[in-house]
Every structure is written in C-alpha cells, then in structure tokens.
C-alpha cells in the first residue's frame, strides 16, 4: 500500500519514503550478502525475486502490506526497509518487518524506525497489536525488538521455511499503549 501520510521520522541523516521499483538494485545488493540474510527467512536468487512483492506494496487494498524505504536524506539512497505485513483490519493487528544494509548496523536505525513505525501504526491505523517473528539465531534483531518495547511471547517450531528448511522463530508482540498485558492462564 502506498502511504500518503508518512510517519514523522527524523533521525540523524535518515528519512522514510514509499519504496520504489528503482530501489530494487540497492535493496538486493545488501539482501544478497550471506551474512545479511543468514538470520532471516529471505530466499532470493536474484533482484527479480523482489518484483512480485511490489504488486502488494502498490495495492490499494486495505490490508495490503506496507513497506517503506529508509533512505539517506543527502542522496535519497535506500539503506533499509521497514513495514507491516499480515495486516488485519478486522483484528487490528500487523506484523513488523525490517532490514538494513550492514554498513548501517549498530547505529540504532532499526530500533528508531521500528519505534516510529509502531507508534504510527497505533495512531494511523488504530492497531491494537503489532507482532514480529524472529529466527531463533537472530540475537541482534531480538535485542532491537526488546529495546523497542516488544515482549517475547513464545517459541514457534518449524514456523517458516528458511531456504528450504523449517526454521524455528521467536514470537514478539507490542500492544497499543492503552492496552495492558494480562498474565497467561496456567496450562
């Protein structure tokens, strides 16, 4: 879904905008690096594998995925993406996803953009719940989510295929600030 009311994102020299077809080469350039995708479920064989996703990003359907480009303000170059998929208007929920070129790791960009996007999702789309799934080996992403106010909810065995093999994931969630966490009932 193309967004007309973008989240207000001001962090260092970075900004957010709608993702464009022209971003594909830069996006694929870092997603093709083994150390970038080793802790994700991405399974790309070429830049063209990103094309089908753009149909959903450009859709006007209310529950279509949202993917925004994280860009350098100086030259509008894509350095990462952040967005929501598995959006449910009925349940007022969405799943957060993000990625970042490795030369920008460790600068809090993923944390700050995730925080901004979550607050925007709660306000703009009246979401009650934003969840995120993280491959069990992705310790850095787990830390990003925890610093962004997400709570670990459970362990998902064989949840998604990861380059041909079933992968185990951790489930995290963040609730709208007006909602309170209840303790899970005893089994």
matplotlib code that plots the C-alpha trace (Angstrom):
import matplotlib.pyplot as plt

x = [0.0, 1.4, 1.3, 0.3, 0.6, 4.2, 5.3, 7.3, 10.8, 13.8, 16.9, 20.4, 20.7, 18.0, 14.4, 11.4, 9.6, 7.5, 9.6, 10.0, 10.9, 14.1, 15.2, 15.4, 19.1, 20.2, 17.8, 19.0, 22.7, 22.6, 20.0, 22.2, 25.0, 25.1, 25.9, 22.9, 20.3, 21.7, 19.4, 16.3, 13.9, 14.8, 15.4, 16.4, 18.1, 18.2, 16.9, 13.9, 12.7, 11.8, 9.4, 6.3, 6.3, 5.9, 2.4, 1.3, 3.2, 1.4, -2.0, -4.9, -6.4, -6.9, -4.9, -2.1, 1.5, 3.2, 6.9, 8.8, 12.3, 14.8, 16.9, 19.9, 18.5, 21.5, 21.0, 17.7, 19.7, 17.9, 19.8, 17.0, 13.3, 10.6, 7.0, 4.0, 2.7, 0.0, -2.2, -5.7, -8.1, -10.6, -8.3, -6.4, -3.0, 0.0, 3.5, 6.5, 9.4, 12.7, 16.1, 19.1, 22.3, 25.2, 27.2, 24.4, 24.2, 24.8, 23.6, 20.1, 18.4, 16.4, 15.4, 14.3, 12.5, 10.7, 9.6, 8.4, 6.5, 4.8, 3.6, 2.4, 0.6, -1.1, -2.2, -2.8, -4.3, -5.7, -3.8, -4.1, -1.3, 2.0, 3.9, 7.2, 8.7, 12.5, 14.6, 16.0, 19.6, 18.9, 20.0, 20.6, 17.0, 15.7, 17.5, 16.1, 12.6, 13.1, 14.5, 11.5, 9.0, 8.2, 7.6, 8.6, 5.5, 6.6, 8.7, 7.4, 8.7, 9.1, 7.2, 8.6, 10.7, 14.2, 16.0, 14.3, 14.4, 11.9, 13.0, 12.2, 11.2, 10.5, 7.2, 7.3, 4.4, 3.8, 0.4, -1.2, -0.1, -3.7, -3.9, -2.5, -0.7, -2.5, -0.6, -1.1, -3.5, -2.0, -2.0]
y = [0.0, 3.4, 5.8, 9.4, 10.3, 9.0, 8.6, 11.6, 10.2, 12.4, 10.5, 11.7, 12.0, 9.4, 9.6, 7.5, 7.4, 4.9, 2.2, 2.4, -0.1, 1.9, 0.8, -2.9, -2.9, -1.3, -3.4, -6.6, -5.5, -6.0, -8.8, -10.9, -10.9, -14.2, -12.5, -10.2, -13.0, -15.8, -14.9, -14.2, -16.2, -14.3, -16.7, -14.6, -15.9, -12.5, -9.0, -10.0, -12.1, -8.8, -7.7, -9.7, -8.0, -4.6, -5.6, -5.9, -2.7, -0.7, -2.2, -0.1, -3.0, -2.0, -5.0, -5.0, -4.9, -1.6, -1.3, 2.0, 2.8, 4.0, 6.5, 8.8, 12.3, 13.6, 11.4, 9.5, 6.2, 3.2, 1.8, -0.4, -1.0, -1.2, -2.0, -4.1, -7.3, -9.8, -6.8, -7.5, -4.6, -6.9, -7.9, -4.5, -6.2, -6.3, -7.9, -5.7, -6.4, -4.5, -5.0, -2.8, -2.7, -4.0, -0.8, 0.9, -1.8, -0.7, 2.9, 2.4, 2.9, -0.3, 0.5, 4.1, 3.3, 0.4, 2.6, 5.3, 2.8, 1.1, 4.4, 5.4, 2.1, 2.5, 6.1, 6.0, 2.5, 2.1, -1.1, -2.9, -5.4, -5.4, -8.6, -9.7, -13.1, -13.6, -16.5, -18.1, -17.3, -13.6, -12.3, -8.7, -8.4, -9.8, -7.1, -4.4, -5.6, -5.7, -2.2, -1.1, -2.3, -5.7, -8.6, -12.2, -14.4, -17.8, -20.1, -21.2, -24.6, -25.0, -21.8, -20.7, -22.2, -20.8, -21.5, -25.0, -26.0, -25.4, -22.6, -22.0, -18.5, -16.4, -14.5, -11.0, -8.5, -5.0, -3.7, -0.3, 1.8, 1.9, -1.9, -3.9, -7.2, -10.0, -12.9, -16.1, -18.5, -21.6, -24.6]
z = [0.0, -0.9, 2.0, 1.7, 5.4, 6.1, 9.7, 11.0, 11.1, 11.9, 12.9, 12.0, 8.3, 7.5, 6.4, 5.2, 1.9, -0.1, -1.6, -5.4, -8.2, -8.7, -5.1, -6.1, -7.1, -3.9, -1.8, -3.5, -3.2, 0.6, 0.7, -1.5, 1.1, 3.1, 6.4, 6.0, 5.3, 7.4, 10.3, 8.2, 6.0, 2.8, -0.1, -3.1, -6.2, -8.0, -7.9, -9.9, -6.9, -5.3, -8.1, -7.1, -3.7, -5.3, -6.6, -3.0, -1.9, -4.7, -4.0, -2.8, -0.8, 2.9, 4.3, 1.7, 3.1, 3.7, 3.0, 3.4, 2.3, 4.9, 2.9, 3.3, 3.1, 1.2, -1.9, -1.3, -1.4, 0.1, 3.1, 4.5, 4.7, 7.4, 7.2, 8.1, 6.6, 7.6, 8.3, 9.7, 9.9, 11.5, 14.3, 14.3, 14.1, 11.8, 11.7, 11.7, 9.4, 8.7, 7.1, 6.9, 4.9, 7.1, 6.9, 8.9, 11.6, 15.2, 14.7, 16.3, 12.9, 13.0, 16.6, 15.9, 12.7, 14.3, 17.2, 14.9, 12.7, 15.7, 17.1, 13.6, 13.2, 16.6, 15.7, 12.0, 11.7, 15.2, 15.6, 18.9, 18.4, 16.4, 16.3, 15.0, 14.4, 14.6, 13.5, 16.7, 15.7, 15.1, 18.5, 17.2, 16.0, 19.2, 21.1, 18.7, 19.4, 23.2, 23.2, 21.1, 23.8, 22.3, 24.6, 23.9, 23.7, 22.6, 20.5, 17.1, 16.0, 12.2, 11.7, 8.3, 5.7, 5.7, 2.4, 2.1, 5.8, 8.5, 10.8, 14.5, 15.4, 18.5, 18.6, 19.9, 20.4, 21.4, 22.4, 21.9, 24.9, 26.3, 26.5, 29.4, 29.3, 31.2, 32.6, 30.6, 32.2, 33.7, 31.4]

ax = plt.figure().add_subplot(projection="3d")
ax.plot(x, y, z, "-o")
ax.set_aspect("equal")
plt.show()
